[in-house]
């Protein structure tokens, strides 16, 4: 899976810089069995304003895997 961190967006809350979100882009697989998209990783995913690119990628990967696991694939019987 390829994951690219595009940007980190922060806000100031009570005079302290906090992470609003990190924007990532991802793609995996090869056509016709491929998946791609964009995702916002937030502090609820366990990252902070000081998170490294690798930490953001790890959190994004967990989030993507959880989203995929939520909806089981439909199969057709032949």
N, C-alpha and C positions, 0 to 999 in steps of 0.2 A: 504494500500500500504506500502510495506517495502522498505525503502531507506537507503542505507549504504554509508557513505562518506569514500572513500578509501584514497585519498591524496589531498593535496593542492600543486600546483606548482607555484612558484613565479619567477620573474625576477627582475633585477635591471635596472631601467630606470632613467637616470639623477641622479644617486647615491641614488635613492629612491626605496625601495622594493614595487613592484606592483604584483597583482595577475595575473597569466597567465590563470589558470583554476583550478577548483576543480573537481576531478573525482568521480562520484557516480555510484552505481549499484542499480537497482530497480527490484522489482517483485510485481505482484498483481494478484489476482484472483486464481481460481483453474482450473486445466485441465478439459475440453478442452478450457475453456474460461479464458486464462491467458495471461499475458504480462510480459516480463522481458527484461532487457537490461542494457546498460551502457551509460552514458551521461557525457559530460563535461559542467559544469556550469561556466560562465565567468562573468567578470565585467559588461557586457551588460545585465546580468540577475539581476543586482542590488547588487552584493556582492563585498566585498573588501578583502584585505589581512587579515584584522582583523575579518572577519566574523566567527561567531561561527558555530558549527556543525548544530545546529537547524536552523540557518539562511540559510545555504547552502541547507539543506533538504527542507525548504520552497520554496526556489528559484527553486530547481530541480523539485519539485511537480508541480509548476506553469508551468514550461517548458514542462514537460511530458504531462500535461493536454492540453496545447496549441498544441503540436504535434499531439495528438490524435484528437483534434477538427478539424485540418486541412483537414483530409481525412475522409469523412463520410463513414460509413460502408455500404457495398453493401448488399442488401437483395434479396432473391429469393422468388418469389411468388409461392405458391403451388396450 
